[in-house]
Amino acid sequence: MKVLNALSKFQKSPNTFIPVHMHLRPRTRSQMTIWNLPEELLLYIIKGLHIRDVLNLSVHPYFKDLIENSSVIWNSTSFQDEWPSLKNIPHFEKAGDLGNLEALIKMAIAYLYNEGCNTVQIFLEGKKTINNGEKAADIFCRIEGLSPNTDPFTWLFIRPPWSVNGACCKECVFKYMKDFIKTTKDKNIHVCVARTLMLLESEDTTEICQYLKDGAELGSGVAAFMFWQQKYDKMVMDKGTELTSIRELRDMTSLGYLEAKLTLCKYYAHGKYGGISQHQAAMFVKDLVQTTSPTNTQDCFQTSQELTQSMRYILVDWLVEVAGMKDFSSHTLHVAVSMVDRFLKVHKTSRSKLQLLGVAAMLLCSRYLGKDIITIREAAWLTDSTYKYEDIVRMMGEIAATLKGNIRTITSIDLVEIFCILCDLDKKSCYLAEYICELCLLQAEMGQYSPAEIAASCVLLARVLMKHENAWPSKMSLFTGYKIEDISRCAFHLHEKCFLEGSVVDHRDVKLQSVKLRYAEEKFYKVSEIQIMSYEELCIMLGVTEHILQGCDVRVKFKNDDELILSPSRKKRKYDKPYSRMRERRTFNSLTMEGVRPHDSVLSGYDGDKEDADESFIEEEEFSDCSKLDEGFDASSCSEGESVIQPTSASKNVKTMTLNISFMNTSPLASGFSLVTPGYSCDKELTSGLASSPMSSTPEDCPSTSSVIPKSSSLCKLEHLPSLCADSTSDSDFEFSPTKYSDKRKSATSHMTLRGSRKRRQGGSCCALVLHHNLRQHNQ
């Protein structure tokens, strides 16, 4: 009856009819329940659940029998964010006995570092250590047996240096592995023992070569390649020996080891084909290039409510500083960032553990790829003791377990080296390509491109910036399968994100420029100080006539102290200077828009991005008299609902540029700015207003624009202006300073000042444009 009475209220007139069923039948429940489902379907539902959910289901007697008797469930149970302890060690052991790789990895690291698994209560510390070491060794051997398609990785946890007191778990694991392969032939354990012996720096390599030879005979691609290196690296090779070595290397690439494939590609890039034709060598390189796929790093932050792309930018910038301080190679840095991205894609991570994830990934990669390592205590110190020793250990286990031990993957820096050899670039051009590639690491948005596309774009930009005669030689197209049209979109996107947009600024107003400072050193030929050509010059060099901007600005000001990652050097960054103009700026009257609330897309979605009234990130241009800005403007020439941008009287030599701006009816500041600039093409000699080469001076009759307006005001369409103006600013110095609203005026007028970089403004070529728009129709 309540439903009928409610519906009767909608009966407004006799002509309106709302059908109502007078006889409402009671809802009937289906007799089918979860217990009636087939056992195969129940196993499929339960498989992959977290251990806590599995234990909660096992309370019911029906599910208890099903779970306890099913090896499939325990083999695939997730132990995410769980660590072995006295309470849950039986569940870890049961899952490990049934082949759960994640549980085994965490148990092995817990026993190795005595973290949470001190189950053996023996008074003699030495015996206790040996006992835990034997358990860890047994589990490590089982791990290598369960991951035949993954490169051996357990050796990185036991690599020297070892403790000198005679009670070291790592040494105990090594001795156990040596005894294990005497009775059991395991190709991965052979590699682990050989790698550990190599790190002990023994002068006698006979034992190492024997372990590698045995592993190669068992079908290990890693052992075969390492044995090949031991055989030919120190040998002075003639042409015949070199030909034999290349043929042996080509044969072992069928085993699937990545380092062997990359080494063979470098031989082919040098023109050493090993008895095959250039076309066959190009096909091999092309196949490797085309197998790379996008990482889609940007997807991790679209669904995350805690992490943002700017937080990742800060983390990667800090990792670059750590790599520079420890003198790690670019390969170590790129693989560490790759591990962070792959971990974030499958593991939900809180903001408080983001730096812990980064330093643990760097620790693992330094042990896996280099001779110099980061110790666990040093890693904790690098974070300013934010995390403890046990936190680093557990995160190491979490990363290794989540990635199933798959540490090494192909990165863009691997392909940049091959492409630089193909192009026969000099050292300075090679360092410039590596510099661009490292800048690309900072941008999560570049994850939409494959590592091969990024590497090709870096080499293309390096050749263009160094004024090479042919930007993309035919040899590059032959070996990569990419034409210049295939990578132009990625190249323009990379040019915009890495050069035209500004650096992220932390809450101290310090620019994060570790990559730029690293490549400003003499050993890198100071490639970061090379003048970057403008967007229009790049269009002319690549023969592009039209292009639409990719992405939006990245400069975000963080105000929360807990988001700051301290510099590992404990010192101020070089060239860190506060913005004096921000300190000395004057209060500027702004346009009053009472009763109008900006659209949600204009507002920042993160509390840390919000600013106080006295800490605005927008810089205002100081004008002695705002009335001067309106000189020469005829409001009658503009129709209602249409806006015109014209130069101010202060820039009379600048040509007039008319832009049509349409406002969405739903919100006056909604994400609907559409700036259209008809009548311009890339053939016109325009500059972006940014730091460009001396050869591209700005003509007096050409407008100088900012990177917020399309890099060529005559080429591009701007679709993200509201979001740029609202919650972020860039190094391009975008300013929005509305004039004082007056009730006496018939139409409200606001002023938008667009200006170039500081270098351009010092030269006096600052272009001020005034945006006049009529709000009468909206107010009505």
N, C-alpha and C positions, 0 to 999 in steps of 0.2 A: 504493500500500500504506500510506503514511503516513496518508492520509485514512481508509482503512478501519480502521486501528488506533486512530486518534483517535475515530472514531465508535463503535467497539466498547466504549470505556470508559464510554459513556453507557448501555450495556445493563445496567440494574440488576437486573432479575428476568426470569424466563421470560415473565411476563405482559406485559412491556413490549416493544413492537416499534418499531424505527426502520428505515424502508425505506432500503436502500442499493443503488445501482445498481452491480452488479459490473463491468459493461462500460462504462468511461468512455471516451467518444470524444474524440479530440484536438480542441481548438478550431480552427476554420477561420477564417482572416482573409478579410474581404471584399476583392474585387479592385477595388472602387470607392474611388478616392482623390480628393483635392481637385483633382487635375489633370483628372479626368473630369467635373467639374461644368461646366455651361454657362457661357459667358463672361458672360452677363447676371447669373447668380447670383454669380459671383466679384466682379463689379463692385459688386454690392449689399453683399457682405461687406466688401470693402476700403474702400468709400466711408465717409468720416467717421473713418477711423483717424488716429492721430497721425502726424506727419511722420516720427518716428523709426521707427515700425512700418512705414510705407510704404517707407522706405529699406531696412529690413531685409528686407522681402519682395522688393524689386527685385534682391537678390543672385542669386536663381534666374533663369535665362535666360527661363523661360516667363513668370514674373511681371514680369520687367523689360520685356519687350515690351508686356505688357498695361498696365502702369502708365504707361510713357512715351507711349503712344499714346492714352491715355484722358484727355479733358478733365474728365470727371465726377469722377474721383478727385482730381485736383489742385484742382478748384473747391471740393470739400468737405473737403479735408484740414485737420486741426486743427493749429494752431501754438501750442497752449496752453503757457505758460511757456517759449516760445522767443522769442529776440530776434535781429533781424538782425545778422550779423557778417560778417567777411571770409570765413569758412568756409562759412556756410550761405546767403549772400545769393543764390547762383544758384537755390536751391530757393524762396526767397521770391519772386524775380522770375518764375520759371516759374509758380508758383501765382497770382501777381498778374496775369500776362498772360492767364490763363485764368479770371479773374473771382473769385478768392478774396478776399473782402472783409477777412477777418481779417489776411491777409498784407499787403494793401495799407495798411491802417491802421497797422500796426506799422512798415512801411517808411517811410511818410510822416512819422511822428513821429520815427523814428530819423534821417532825413535833416534834418528841420527843426531838431532840437536837437543834431545832430552826435554822436549817441549810438550808437556801434557801427558806423556806416556811413561812415567817412571813407575812401571808396574812391578819391577823386580826390586825387592827390598833386601839389598845386601849391604853390609856395613862397609866393606872395602870398596872405595870409590872406583878403583881400577877394575875390579871384577864387574861392577855394575856397568861401567862404560863398555867393557868388552861384550857384555851380554846384550846391551841395547844395540851395539854395533853389529853383532851377528844377526839380530832380528832385522835391522835395517838392510843389511846386505842380502839376506834371503828375500826380502820384499822387493829390493831393487832388481834382483835377477828375475823375479816373476814379472815385474813391470816390463822389462825389455823383451821378455818372451811374449807378452800380450800385445805389444805394439811393433810388429815386424815392418809395417809400412811407414813408420816414423823414424827419423834419424835418431841414433842413440843420444840420450840426453842426461842420463842419471850420473854420468861421470862429472858433470859440472858441480854437483853437490859435494863431491869428495875430492876435488882437485886440491893440490898443495897450495900454500904451505900447511903443514900439519903441526900439531902440538909436539913439543920436544920432551914432554914428561913421560912418554911411553904409554899413555892411556888415552889414545885418540880414536874416536869412533870412525873417522874417515879412513885412517890407516887400516883399521880392522876390516872395513868394507872392502878395501882394495885387495887385501890378502885373501879374503873370502872369495872374491871374484876370480882371482888367479887359480885358486884351488877348484872353483866351480867348473871352469872350462876344461879342466883336465879330464873330467868325467862326462860333461855335457857339452855338446857342440852347439854353441849359440853364437851367431855371427855378431850380434850387437854387443855381447859381453866382450868379445875379442876387441872390438873398437874401443870400448870403455877402458879396458886395461892398457891398450896401446896409447891412447890419448893421455892417460895418467902418467905413464912412463915418459912420454915426451915432455910433460910439464915438470918432471923431476930433473930434466936437463942432464940426462945421463950421456956420457960421451960414447958409450957403446950402443949403437943403434941396431945391432944384430937381433936382439930380443924383440925390439919394436917391429922390425920388418917381418919377423916370423909371425907375430900375432896378426899383423895386417894381411900377410899372405894367406894365413889360415882363414881369416874372415872373408877375404875376397873369394877364396875357393868355395866358401859356404853361400856365396851369392850376395854379399854386402857391397852395395855401391860406394858407401862411405869408405870402407876398408880398401876397396880397389883404387879409389882416387888417392887416398893417403899413401898407399904403397907406390903409386905412380909418382907422386910428389917426392917421396923419399928416394926414388930411383933416378929421377931426372933433374931435380932442382939444382943440385950441386955439380952437375955434369956439364962440361964444356962440349956442346953439341955441334957437330957438323951438319950438313944438309941431310945426309942419310939418316943420322940418329934423330934429327928433328922430325923428319917424315915418319919414322917409326913411332915416335912418341905421340904425334898427332893421331895416327891411326889407332893406337892403343886407347887414347883418350876418347876417340869417336866410338869405339866398341863398348866402352864402359858407360857411356851416356844412356844406353838402353836400360841400365839398372835404375835410372830415375833420380840420381843424386843431383841436386840443384847446382852445387859448386862445380861439378864436372861439366855441366851444360854451359854455365857462364864462362868457364875457362876456355872451352872449345869455341864459343862465340867470339871471344877476344882474339883467338888465333885467326879465325875467319875474317874478323874485322881488319887485322893486320895484313890480310892478303895471303896468309899461309893456309892453303886449303887441304893439304895432306893428300894430294893425288886425286882430288875430285874437282869438278868444274865450279866456276863461280856461281852459276845458277843453282847447283845443288847446295853449296854452302849458304847461299842467300835463302833458300827454302828452309834450311834448318833454323837459321836465325829468325826468319819470319814466323815459323811455327811457335817458337818460344815467345816471341813478342805478342802474337795474337792470342795465346792462351791466358794472358793476364786479364783479370777482371776487376771492375771497380770495387773499392772497399766499402763504399756507401757509408762513410763515417758520419755524415751529417744526419743520417736516420736515427742515430743513438740519442740525439738531443731534441728530436721532434716529439718524442713520447715521454722524455724524462721531465719530471717536475722539479728536480733539484739542480741538474747540471745544465750548463749552457755552453755554446761554442766558445764564448769568451773565456770561460773557466779552463777549457781545454787549451786555448791559446796561451794562457798564463802558465799552465803546467808544462807545455812543450817548450816555451821560452826558458823556463827554469831548467829543464833537462838539457837544453843547449848550453846553458851556462855551466852545468855540472860536467858535461862532456868536454867543454873547453878547459875547465879547471883540471880535470884528470887526463887531458890530452887523449881522449878516446877518438876513434875514427868515425867518419860519417856513417859507415855501415852500422856500427854499434848504435848510434843515435837513431837511425832510421828503423832498425829492427826493434828497438825499444818502443818507439812510438807506434809501430805496427802491432806490437803485443798489447799495448794499452788500448788501441782501437778495437782489436779483435776481442779483447776481454770485455770492453764496455758493450759490445753488441750482444753478448749472450749472458752477461752478469749485471744485475742491477747494483749500482754502486752509489753510495751516498757522497755528498760533497766533502764530508770530513775525511773520507778515505781516498780522495783523488790523488793527493800528493803521495800518500803511502803506496798507492798502485804504481805511480810513476817511478819512484825511487827503487821499488822492488823489481820492476821491469828492467830498469837500467842495471841493477845488480846482476840479474840473470844473464842479460846480454853481454855484459863485460866478462863474465865467467865463460860464456859460451864462445865468444868471438875473439877475445883479446888475451894478451898475456898479463897486462896490468888489470887488476880487479878492484872492485869496491868491497870492502869487508862489511859485515852486517853492522858492526858497531859504528863504522864510518858512515854507513847509510843513515843510521839513526842520528848521527851528529849533523849530517847535511840538512836534515829537516829541523834543525835547531832543537833537537830532543823533543819534538812534538810526538814522536812515536818511539816506543821502546824496542829493545832487542827482540822480544817475543812477538811484537807486532810485525816486524820485518820478516821473521821466520814464517809466521802464519800466512802472510800475504804472498811470500814466495811459493808456498805450497798451494795456495788458492789459485795463483796464476798457472802454475804447472799442471794442476789437476783440471782446471777449466779448459785449458788449451790442449789437454791430452798429451803434453810434452812436445807439441809442434811449435818450436820456437822460431826456427829459421824459415822465412818465406821470401819470395822475390820482392824487391822494393824498387822504387824509381831510381835510386842512386846506383843500383846495379846496372840498369839499362843505360843510364847517363854515361857511365864509363865506356860501355860498348859503342854507343852512338858517337861519342867524342873521338874514339879511334877511327870509326868509319868516316867521319868528316875530316880527319887529320887536323884537328884543332890544336893550336898552340896551348901552352900551359895556362896563360891568362884567360883564354876563352874557356878552357875546361873548368877552371876555378869559378868563372862567372856562371857557367851552367850549373855547377854544384851549388853555388850560392842561391840561385833562383830555385833550385830543387829543395834546398833547405828552408827557404822562405815559404815554399808551398806546404811544408810540414805543419806550419802554424795554422793553416786554414782548413778547418774541418769540411768546409763547403767543397773543397777540391776532391773530396772522396767520391764524387760522382763520376770521375774519370779513372780509367785504368792506369796502373803504374807506367805502362808503355806510352800512353798518350801524354802523361805528365812529363816523362823523360824526353819524349820527342819535342814537346812544346818548350822545355827548358833549353834544349840545344838550339832550336829554331830562334828563340829570343836572344840567346847568347850570340849567335851568328849575325843577327840583325843589329844588335847593339854594338858589336865590334866592327860593323860596316864591312862584312864579308861580301864578296861579289855575288855569290849565289846563295840565297838564304836556305834553300832546301835542295841539295844536289840530287841528281838522278840515282846515284848509288844509295842514298838514304831511302828512296822510294822502293828500290829493288830489294833491300835487305829488311825493311820494316813493314812494307805493304801499305804505308801511309803516304798519301799525297798531301800537299800543303793545304788543300781544302779540307782534308779529314781532321787536321789538328788545329786549324785556325781558330775555331770556337774555343778550344781549351787554351790556346795561346793568348787570345784576347782576355779571357776570363782570368788567367794567371797574371797577365800584365796589369789588369785592373786591381785584383786583390792584393798583389804583392808590392806594387809600386804606386798606384794612383790613390789607393786608400791609405788611411793613417794606421799607425800602430796602436795597439790596445794600451790604455793608460790605467795604472792601478790607482788605489785610493790616495796615494801620496803624490799624485800628478806626475808620476815618473813613467816615461815611455819605455815599453818593453822592447828592447832592440838588441837582444843578445846575439842574434844571427848577424845583424849588421856589424856589430862590434867585433865579432869573431872574424869575419872576412875583411875587416879593415886592417888586419895585421900584414906585415911585410911578406910573410911566407905565402900568403894568398894573393899577393900583388895588389892589395887594397881594392879588390874588385867591387866592394860595397860602396866605394866613393865615386864610381863611374856615373857620369851624368846619364839619366834615363830619358830617352826620347818620349815625346808626347804621344797621345793617342792618335792624333791625326797623322803624324809622321809614320807611326806603325802601320796605319791603314794604307798609306801610300807605298811603303816598302813591301807590304804583302799583297797589294793590289785589291784591297777590299773597298767596296763602294758603300756598303750599308751594314750596320751592326747594331744590335740591341744589347744594352748593358746586362751583365749577369750578376745576380746577387745584390746585396746592399752593404751598407757600411758596417764596420766591425768595432769601431772605437767605442768602448763602454767604460764608464767610470765606476769603479767599485768603491763603496764607502764602508763596507764591513771589514773589520780587522781580521776576521777569521778566514777571509778569502785571500789574504796576502801570503804569498810563498816567499820566504826570506831568501835572499841571495846566499848561495853556499859559501861565498868568500867572506861573509860577515861584514862586507864593506859596501859603501855606496857604489852604484854602478857608474861607470865612466860616462862622462858627458851628461849626467843627470842634473838638470837645472829646472827649478820651478818656473812656472809661467808667470813672468812678472806682469804681463798685461792683465792676467786674471786677478792679481792682487791689487793693481792700481785702477781697475776698471771703475767706472762711475755708474751709479744707478740711473737706469734709463726708463723713461715712461713708456708704457706699453699699451697696446690697444685693449680696451675693456670689452669683453664679450660675455656679459652677464646672461645667465640662463642658457648658455650654450655649452654642452658637454661634449668633449671630443670623443670620437669613436674609439672603441676598445682597441682597435688595431693600431691606434696612434700612441697608446699608453704603453709603458714598459710593463712586462709581465713579471718582473723580478724585483723584489723589494730593495735589493742592493743597488739597483739602477736609479732609484728615486732620489731626488735631490731636494735639499732645503731651499727655502726662498732666497737665502743669502749665499748659496753655493751653486748657483746655476752654472752649467757647463758652457753656456752660450756666450760668446764674446761679442760685445757691441762695438760698432764703429762710432767714434765720437764725432758728433756734428755740432758746430757752434750754434746753428740755427736750423731747425727742422723745416722751417718754411722755405728755405732755399731749395729743398729737394723737390718742391712742387712747381718750381719755376719752369715754364715752358710746357706744362701739362694741361691739355684741354680735356676736361672730364666729359664734355659733351660729345667728344669723338668716340667714346666707348659706349656701346650698347649695354643694356642691363643684362646681368648674368654673364657678361664677358669681360675678361681682364686683358690688359695690355702691359707688356714689359717694355719700357723705354729707358734709354740712358738718362742719367741725371745731367743737370747742367754742369756738374763737375767733370764730366767726361764728354765734352762736345765733339771730340774728334772720333768718337766711336760710332760706328754705323748703327742705325736703329734696327732692332730685331724684335719682331712681333710674335708673341706666343699666345695661343688661345688656351685658356685654363677653364675647365669646367668643374663645378663643384657638385658633389652628389647631394641629392635632396635629403637623404636620410641623416646626414651629419655634415656640418660645415667644414670639419677637418678630417673627414673620413678618408680611407685609403683609396681615393679616386682622383688624385691629381693626374691630369693627362696633359703633358706638354708636347705639343706638336710643332715642329719647325719646318715648314715647307720651304722649298726653294733652295735648299742647301745640299751639297754633296761632298763626298770625301775628296774630290779633286781640288776643292778650295783650300788655300794655304791658311789653315787655322791652327792654333796651338791650344793646349789644354789649360794653360795658366799654371802648370806645375813645373817643377825643376826639369828642364830639358837641356839638350845639348846646345853648345854655343852656336852650332850651325843653324839652329832653328829659332832665330830671334823673332819676336812678335812684331808684325807690321803694325803701323800706327792705325791703320784703318780696319784692323781685325779685332773683334771682341775677345777679351781674355776671360775665360770661364773657370769655374771650380769643378772639382771632380764630382760634386754632388749633382750639379747639372751634368748631363751626359758629357763624356770626355771630349766629344766634339759637339758643341751646341747645335751644329748643323747636321749631325749625322744620326743621333740616337734619340730614342724615346725614353722618357723618364716615367717610371711607374711606381716607384717606392719613395717618393718625396716625403709623404706624411710621416712614415715610420722613421725616416732619417732625421727629420726635424724634431721629432718628439722625444726619442729616447736615446739617441746616440749622435755623436759628432765625429768628425774625422780630422786628420791632419791637413786636409784641404782647406781648413779654416772657413767653414760655412757659417754664415751669420744670418740671423733673422731678428731684426730689430724694428717692431712696429712703432709707428708714431703715436703720439698722444691722441686719444679719441676726444673729439669735441662734439657736443650736442648741437652746436651752431651749424656745423657742416651738414650738408644734405647727404653726403655719402662718406662712409668711413674709409680712410686711406691708410694703408700700411706700407712699410718700406722693407724690401729684402735686399741686403747687400751681399753680393757675390764677389769674392776676391780670390786672387791666386795665392801662391805660396809666399813665404816670407822673402825669399830671394827675389821674386818677381816684384813684390811690393817695395822692396828697397830700391829697385830700379825705377820706381815711379809709375809702373804700368799697371796700376790697380783700376779695375773697372767696376763702378758702382751702378747697379741696375735698380730701378725703383718699380716695385710691383704695386699697381693701383687696381683695386677691385671694389666693386659696388656690392654692399651687403643689404641694400634697401629691399630687394625682393625677398631675401631670406628673413629679414626682420618682419616684413608683412606676413 
